[in-house]
Amino acid sequence: MKLDEFKASVAHQEPPSGLSIPLLALWWDMKGDWTQAHSLVNELETKDGMAVHAYLHRKEGQLANSDYWYRRAGREFYRPVLADEWQTLAAALLSSAK
């Protein structure tokens, strides 16, 4: 799936089948359901899950918590604009899913 297809899929009631849990969390976040997104990655101990978890806490305004999760993920997807960070995360996850 390409990034533009992934973004367009939020117009549907349900997410596309076959998404990884981190992508599913980003899908719910784009739908405006932070709580659902967070619940998916809250206890997910994978690098991808922790990176999405970090983004969600940054979006929530909890920067210290976000930094903690980015350190655990060993990744630096942080972007000054949240929308850019979301897009960078989604693009990386989609490209690794191929």
Residue frames relative to the residue before (quaternion, step in Angstrom):
aa qw qx qy qz dx dy dz
M 1.0000 0.0000 0.0000 0.0000 0.00 0.00 0.00
K 0.3479 -0.7294 0.5551 0.1970 3.53 -1.02 0.84
L 0.6816 -0.5166 0.3360 0.3946 3.53 -1.24 0.53
D 0.6688 0.4971 -0.3182 0.4522 3.61 0.88 -0.85
E 0.6279 0.5153 -0.3327 0.4791 3.60 1.08 -0.66
F 0.6330 0.5330 -0.3213 0.4604 3.56 1.01 -0.85
K 0.6675 0.4964 -0.2972 0.4687 3.58 0.89 -0.92
A 0.6672 0.5070 -0.2992 0.4564 3.59 0.95 -0.88
S 0.6011 0.6035 -0.3581 0.3823 3.60 1.10 -0.63
V 0.5710 0.6016 -0.3983 0.3916 3.62 1.14 -0.34
A 0.5206 0.6168 -0.4226 0.4123 3.59 1.24 -0.07
H 0.6326 0.5205 -0.3220 0.4746 3.59 1.26 -0.35
Q 0.6165 -0.5665 0.4118 0.3597 3.54 -1.27 0.41
E 0.7915 0.2165 -0.0826 0.5655 3.55 1.02 -0.86
P 0.5417 -0.6260 0.4436 0.3435 3.59 -1.10 0.59
P 0.6138 -0.5259 0.4193 0.4133 3.58 -1.21 0.36
S 0.5073 -0.6374 0.4740 0.3341 3.57 -1.09 0.57
G 0.7783 0.3913 -0.2674 0.4120 3.51 -1.25 0.48
L 0.4518 0.6793 -0.4692 0.3380 3.61 1.20 0.16
S 0.4896 -0.6104 0.5238 0.3366 3.55 -1.14 0.62
I 0.6559 -0.5145 0.3632 0.4161 3.58 -1.20 0.36
P 0.6546 0.4931 -0.3485 0.4548 3.67 0.86 -0.73
L 0.6497 0.4934 -0.3199 0.4818 3.62 1.01 -0.75
L 0.6172 0.5381 -0.3368 0.4648 3.55 1.03 -0.76
A 0.6402 0.5147 -0.3215 0.4710 3.59 1.00 -0.80
L 0.6558 0.4908 -0.3163 0.4785 3.61 0.96 -0.80
W 0.6028 0.5527 -0.3518 0.4554 3.59 1.08 -0.69
W 0.6887 0.4658 -0.2836 0.4778 3.59 0.86 -0.97
D 0.6078 0.5411 -0.3567 0.4589 3.57 1.06 -0.67
M 0.6719 0.4871 -0.3027 0.4687 3.59 0.90 -0.87
K 0.6291 0.5128 -0.3269 0.4841 3.59 1.18 -0.50
G 0.5570 -0.6301 0.3829 0.3823 3.59 1.26 -0.17
D 0.5954 0.5575 -0.3660 0.4481 3.58 1.25 0.23
W 0.1678 -0.8250 0.5365 0.0582 3.57 0.30 1.33
T 0.6451 0.5492 -0.3228 0.4219 3.58 0.94 -0.90
Q 0.6606 0.4857 -0.3026 0.4859 3.59 0.92 -0.89
A 0.6407 0.5286 -0.3225 0.4540 3.58 0.95 -0.90
H 0.6843 0.4922 -0.2854 0.4561 3.57 0.85 -0.98
S 0.6420 0.5401 -0.3356 0.4285 3.58 0.94 -0.82
L 0.6359 0.5451 -0.3308 0.4348 3.60 1.10 -0.61
V 0.7951 0.3017 -0.1506 0.5042 3.60 0.96 -0.81
N 0.3913 0.7673 -0.4514 0.2331 3.58 1.26 -0.17
E 0.8070 0.1763 -0.0860 0.5570 3.60 0.94 -0.79
L 0.4258 0.6987 -0.4653 0.3375 3.58 1.23 0.39
E 0.1671 -0.8298 0.5305 0.0458 3.56 -0.39 1.25
T 0.4318 0.6396 -0.5160 0.3718 3.58 0.74 1.08
K 0.6435 -0.5221 0.3801 0.4110 3.59 -1.18 0.46
D 0.6719 0.4911 -0.3026 0.4646 3.60 0.91 -0.89
G 0.6601 0.5144 -0.3052 0.4544 3.56 0.94 -0.87
M 0.6718 0.4898 -0.2974 0.4693 3.57 0.97 -0.83
A 0.6156 0.5352 -0.3497 0.4607 3.62 1.09 -0.64
V 0.6618 0.4752 -0.3020 0.4950 3.60 0.96 -0.83
H 0.6058 0.5498 -0.3421 0.4622 3.58 1.05 -0.77
A 0.6388 0.5271 -0.3152 0.4633 3.59 0.98 -0.86
Y 0.6472 0.5203 -0.3114 0.4621 3.57 0.91 -0.95
L 0.6729 0.5101 -0.3057 0.4399 3.58 0.86 -0.95
H 0.6681 0.4745 -0.3125 0.4804 3.60 0.98 -0.75
R 0.6004 0.5331 -0.3640 0.4721 3.58 1.09 -0.59
K 0.6454 0.5203 -0.3161 0.4614 3.57 0.96 -0.87
E 0.6606 0.5087 -0.2887 0.4707 3.55 1.08 -0.78
G 0.5308 -0.6440 0.3989 0.3801 3.58 1.22 -0.36
Q 0.5544 0.5902 -0.3922 0.4364 3.57 1.27 0.17
L 0.1304 -0.8618 0.4873 0.0533 3.55 0.41 1.28
A 0.6328 0.5199 -0.3486 0.4558 3.62 0.95 -0.72
N 0.6530 0.4965 -0.3048 0.4839 3.57 0.97 -0.84
S 0.6258 0.5375 -0.3233 0.4636 3.57 1.01 -0.80
D 0.6575 0.5106 -0.3081 0.4604 3.59 0.88 -0.93
Y 0.6150 0.5529 -0.3330 0.4530 3.57 1.03 -0.82
W 0.7134 0.4517 -0.2674 0.4642 3.58 0.82 -0.97
Y 0.6217 0.5164 -0.3529 0.4715 3.61 1.05 -0.60
R 0.6207 0.5177 -0.3483 0.4748 3.60 1.01 -0.70
R 0.6615 0.5019 -0.3058 0.4659 3.60 0.91 -0.87
A 0.6698 0.4913 -0.2962 0.4714 3.57 1.07 -0.73
G 0.3184 -0.7638 0.5020 0.2513 3.58 1.19 -0.48
R 0.6034 0.5520 -0.3371 0.4663 3.53 1.21 0.57
E 0.2082 -0.7678 0.5934 0.1229 3.51 -1.27 0.43
F 0.0975 0.8168 -0.5570 0.1144 3.57 0.46 1.21
Y 0.3853 0.7571 -0.4636 0.2516 3.57 1.26 -0.20
R 0.0021 0.7577 -0.6520 0.0291 3.55 -1.00 0.95
P 0.6055 -0.5899 0.3787 0.3767 3.62 -1.01 0.68
V 0.7423 0.3130 -0.1887 0.5616 3.60 1.06 -0.69
L 0.5126 -0.6806 0.4296 0.2991 3.60 -0.73 1.07
A 0.6421 0.5299 -0.3359 0.4405 3.60 0.93 -0.82
D 0.6416 0.5105 -0.3204 0.4743 3.58 1.06 -0.70
E 0.6332 0.5241 -0.3237 0.4686 3.56 1.05 -0.78
W 0.6253 0.5277 -0.3317 0.4696 3.60 0.97 -0.87
Q 0.6847 0.4972 -0.2871 0.4488 3.56 0.83 -1.01
T 0.6427 0.5188 -0.3189 0.4648 3.60 0.98 -0.82
L 0.6511 0.5053 -0.3066 0.4762 3.58 0.95 -0.87
A 0.6819 0.4922 -0.2948 0.4538 3.57 0.80 -1.01
A 0.6609 0.5084 -0.3156 0.4529 3.59 0.87 -0.89
A 0.6582 0.5004 -0.3120 0.4680 3.61 0.95 -0.84
L 0.6757 0.4889 -0.2983 0.4641 3.59 0.92 -0.86
L 0.6523 0.5047 -0.3179 0.4677 3.57 0.99 -0.78
S 0.6751 0.4891 -0.3097 0.4573 3.60 0.92 -0.81
S 0.6721 0.4766 -0.3085 0.4754 3.61 1.07 -0.60
A 0.6112 0.5689 -0.3439 0.4296 3.60 1.25 -0.34
K 0.5345 0.6568 -0.4014 0.3490 3.59 1.21 -0.27
